[in-house]
Amino acid sequence: MRQIFLDTETTGLDPRQGHRIIEVACIEMENRRLTGRHLHRYINPEREIDAGAQAVHGISNEFLEDKPRFADIARELQEFIQGAELVIHNAAFDIGFLDAEFARLDLPLTREICCGVLDTLLMARELHPGKRNNLDALCERYQINNAHRTLHGALLDSELLAEVYLAMTRGQESLIMDQPEVRNAPVQPEPGSPAPQRRGPLRVHRAGPEELEAHQRILEGIQKESKGACVWLQAPEPAAREA
């Protein structure tokens, strides 16, 4: 399966009020392995950035003056995400901005060119109800180093999201088998942007006895509420036959 971890930064919060994308980053993964392919662009939004938004991502109007317009990178972006599943944290926000930009250019919308969208915020809320589930909180929960994330940035946040996603779904397969060398190759940012710090390999943390016990109690509760229909609860092994 081909997946694209995508993030954007914008001039404000609502594309319906004319706010625009100023940065987009996409990182490609196939079959749970990063391929090393990525797309990262800064974009001139042709309007001012709200002060509140600039405080979040630190990107200035002056920095974007000589950057391409969205119309200049739109087809390149669509070609990169074509046919993939998009993995986005708080997908409604980014998809809303992407579709507003595509519609402005009379181009196909994301649902027409991608095979689906996976929202890791919704996934995290299901896994950790009642807890903080923003990207920083998930990095802390899964012990992913994000010390260098002092501001939001589409490229860095896409990299972190890929690691968070692997950690949240690590029961699907081992993360330490057959990882190619490109797995830890640093993604190169666009010229002029701060270089990301090199991080070590993703660590796998096994559940301890207390976590396994808590998990078992949750499954037993589901089994009780569903009247025996919990598909995750293993049936007890049959007793050994007496000789």
C-alpha positions as CSV (number, residue, x, y, z in Angstrom):
1,M,0.0,0.0,0.0
2,R,1.3,3.5,-0.9
3,Q,0.7,6.1,1.7
4,I,1.5,9.8,1.8
5,F,2.0,11.6,5.1
6,L,0.9,15.1,4.4
7,D,0.9,18.4,6.3
8,T,0.3,22.0,5.5
9,E,0.9,25.4,7.0
10,T,-1.5,28.3,6.2
11,T,-2.1,32.0,6.5
12,G,-5.0,31.4,8.9
13,L,-7.7,29.0,10.0
14,D,-10.4,29.1,7.4
15,P,-10.1,28.8,3.6
16,R,-13.7,30.1,3.3
17,Q,-12.3,33.4,4.5
18,G,-9.7,33.5,1.8
19,H,-6.8,32.0,3.8
20,R,-4.2,30.1,1.7
21,I,-1.6,27.4,2.0
22,I,1.9,28.6,2.5
23,E,3.8,25.3,3.0
24,V,3.0,21.7,2.0
25,A,5.1,18.6,2.7
26,C,4.4,15.0,1.6
27,I,6.5,11.9,2.6
28,E,6.0,8.6,0.8
29,M,5.7,5.2,2.5
30,E,5.1,1.9,0.8
31,N,4.2,-1.2,2.8
32,R,5.1,0.5,6.1
33,R,8.6,1.5,4.8
34,L,9.6,5.0,4.0
35,T,10.8,5.2,0.4
36,G,12.9,8.4,0.7
37,R,10.7,10.2,-1.8
38,H,9.2,13.5,-0.6
39,L,7.7,16.7,-1.9
40,H,8.3,19.9,0.1
41,R,7.3,23.4,-1.1
42,Y,6.9,26.9,0.3
43,I,4.2,28.9,-1.4
44,N,3.5,32.6,-1.9
45,P,-0.1,32.9,-0.7
46,E,-0.7,36.3,-2.4
47,R,-2.1,37.7,0.8
48,E,-0.9,38.6,4.3
49,I,-0.4,36.0,7.0
50,D,-2.5,36.4,10.2
51,A,-0.4,37.2,13.3
52,G,-1.8,34.2,15.2
53,A,-0.8,31.8,12.4
54,Q,2.7,33.3,12.1
55,A,3.2,32.8,15.8
56,V,2.5,29.1,15.3
57,H,4.7,28.3,12.3
58,G,7.1,31.3,12.3
59,I,6.9,31.8,8.5
60,S,6.9,35.5,7.5
61,N,5.4,37.3,4.5
62,E,8.9,38.5,3.5
63,F,10.2,34.9,3.4
64,L,7.5,33.9,0.9
65,E,7.8,36.8,-1.4
66,D,10.0,35.0,-4.0
67,K,8.3,31.6,-3.6
68,P,6.1,30.1,-6.3
69,R,2.3,30.5,-6.2
70,F,0.1,27.4,-5.5
71,A,-0.8,27.4,-9.2
72,D,2.9,26.8,-10.0
73,I,3.1,23.6,-7.8
74,A,-0.5,22.3,-8.0
75,R,0.0,19.7,-10.7
76,E,3.3,18.5,-9.2
77,L,1.5,18.0,-5.9
78,Q,-1.4,16.2,-7.5
79,E,1.0,13.9,-9.4
80,F,2.8,13.0,-6.2
81,I,-0.3,12.1,-4.2
82,Q,-2.1,10.4,-7.1
83,G,-3.6,7.0,-6.2
84,A,-2.2,7.1,-2.6
85,E,-3.9,7.0,0.8
86,L,-3.3,10.3,2.5
87,V,-2.4,10.1,6.2
88,I,-3.0,13.4,7.9
89,H,-3.4,14.6,11.5
90,N,-6.7,16.5,11.7
91,A,-7.4,15.7,8.1
92,A,-10.5,18.0,7.8
93,F,-8.2,21.1,8.2
94,D,-5.6,20.2,5.5
95,I,-8.1,18.6,3.1
96,G,-10.3,21.7,3.3
97,F,-7.4,23.9,2.3
98,L,-6.1,21.6,-0.4
99,D,-9.6,21.3,-2.0
100,A,-10.1,25.1,-1.8
101,E,-6.8,25.6,-3.7
102,F,-7.6,22.9,-6.3
103,A,-11.1,24.3,-6.8
104,R,-9.7,27.7,-7.4
105,L,-7.7,26.3,-10.3
106,D,-10.5,24.1,-11.5
107,L,-8.5,20.9,-10.8
108,P,-9.7,17.6,-9.4
109,L,-10.3,17.5,-5.6
110,T,-8.4,15.2,-3.3
111,R,-11.1,12.5,-3.2
112,E,-10.9,12.3,-7.0
113,I,-7.2,11.6,-7.2
114,C,-6.5,9.7,-3.9
115,C,-7.7,6.3,-2.8
116,G,-8.6,7.5,0.7
117,V,-7.8,9.7,3.7
118,L,-6.7,8.4,7.1
119,D,-7.1,10.9,10.0
120,T,-4.6,10.0,12.7
121,L,-6.3,12.4,15.1
122,L,-9.5,10.4,15.0
123,M,-7.4,7.2,15.3
124,A,-5.6,8.6,18.4
125,R,-8.9,9.6,20.0
126,E,-10.2,6.1,19.6
127,L,-7.0,4.6,21.0
128,H,-6.6,7.2,23.8
129,P,-10.1,8.6,24.7
130,G,-10.1,11.6,27.1
131,K,-6.4,12.3,26.6
132,R,-4.5,15.0,24.7
133,N,-3.9,13.7,21.2
134,N,-2.1,16.5,19.4
135,L,1.2,15.6,17.7
136,D,3.4,16.7,20.6
137,A,1.3,14.6,23.0
138,L,1.5,11.6,20.8
139,C,5.3,12.0,20.4
140,E,5.6,12.1,24.2
141,R,3.2,9.1,24.6
142,Y,5.2,7.0,22.1
143,Q,8.6,8.3,23.2
144,I,9.4,9.9,19.8
145,N,12.0,12.6,20.0
146,N,10.4,16.0,19.0
147,A,12.7,18.2,21.1
148,H,13.6,20.2,18.0
149,R,10.0,21.0,17.2
150,T,9.8,24.5,18.6
151,L,7.5,25.7,15.9
152,H,5.1,23.9,13.5
153,G,6.6,23.1,10.1
154,A,5.0,20.9,7.4
155,L,8.1,18.9,6.6
156,L,9.1,18.1,10.2
157,D,5.5,17.4,11.2
158,S,5.1,15.0,8.3
159,E,8.2,13.1,9.5
160,L,7.0,13.0,13.1
161,L,3.5,11.9,12.0
162,A,5.0,8.9,10.0
163,E,6.8,7.8,13.2
164,V,3.7,8.3,15.3
165,Y,1.6,6.3,12.8
166,L,4.0,3.4,12.8
167,A,4.0,3.4,16.6
168,M,0.2,3.5,16.8
169,T,-0.2,0.7,14.4
170,R,2.9,-1.4,15.4
171,G,0.7,-4.4,16.2
172,Q,0.2,-4.9,12.4
173,E,3.8,-6.1,11.9
174,S,7.3,-5.8,13.4
175,L,9.0,-2.5,12.8
176,I,12.5,-3.9,13.0
177,M,12.3,-6.4,10.2
178,D,13.8,-5.8,6.8
179,Q,14.0,-2.0,7.1
180,P,15.9,-0.6,4.1
181,E,18.8,1.8,4.6
182,V,16.7,4.7,3.3
183,R,14.6,4.4,6.5
184,N,16.8,6.8,8.4
185,A,18.0,8.9,5.5
186,P,17.3,12.6,6.4
187,V,14.7,14.3,4.2
188,Q,16.2,17.4,2.5
189,P,14.2,20.6,3.1
190,E,13.8,23.2,0.5
191,P,16.8,25.6,0.2
192,G,16.7,28.4,2.6
193,S,14.7,26.6,5.3
194,P,16.2,25.3,8.6
195,A,17.9,21.9,8.2
196,P,16.1,19.3,10.4
197,Q,18.2,17.5,13.0
198,R,19.1,13.9,12.4
199,R,17.2,11.5,14.6
200,G,18.1,8.0,15.6
201,P,16.2,4.9,14.5
202,L,12.6,4.4,15.7
203,R,12.5,2.5,18.9
204,V,10.0,-0.3,19.5
205,H,8.6,-0.4,23.1
206,R,7.0,-3.6,24.1
207,A,4.0,-3.7,26.5
208,G,4.9,-4.6,30.1
209,P,2.9,-6.9,32.4
210,E,0.8,-4.1,33.9
211,E,-0.1,-2.8,30.4
212,L,-1.0,-6.4,29.2
213,E,-3.2,-6.8,32.3
214,A,-5.0,-3.5,31.6
215,H,-5.4,-4.5,28.0
216,Q,-6.9,-7.8,29.0
217,R,-9.4,-6.1,31.4
218,I,-10.5,-3.8,28.6
219,L,-11.1,-6.8,26.2
220,E,-13.1,-8.6,28.9
221,G,-15.2,-5.5,29.3
222,I,-15.8,-5.4,25.6
223,Q,-16.6,-9.1,25.7
224,K,-19.2,-8.5,28.4
225,E,-20.8,-5.5,26.7
226,S,-20.9,-7.3,23.3
227,K,-22.3,-10.5,24.8
228,G,-19.4,-12.6,23.7
229,A,-18.7,-10.9,20.3
230,C,-15.3,-9.4,21.1
231,V,-13.1,-10.6,18.2
232,W,-9.9,-9.5,19.9
233,L,-10.3,-11.7,22.9
234,Q,-8.5,-15.0,22.5
235,A,-10.5,-18.0,23.3
236,P,-9.0,-20.2,26.1
237,E,-6.9,-23.1,24.9
238,P,-8.6,-26.5,25.3
239,A,-7.6,-28.4,28.3
240,A,-5.1,-31.3,27.7
241,R,-6.7,-34.7,27.5
242,E,-6.2,-36.9,30.4
243,A,-4.1,-40.0,29.6
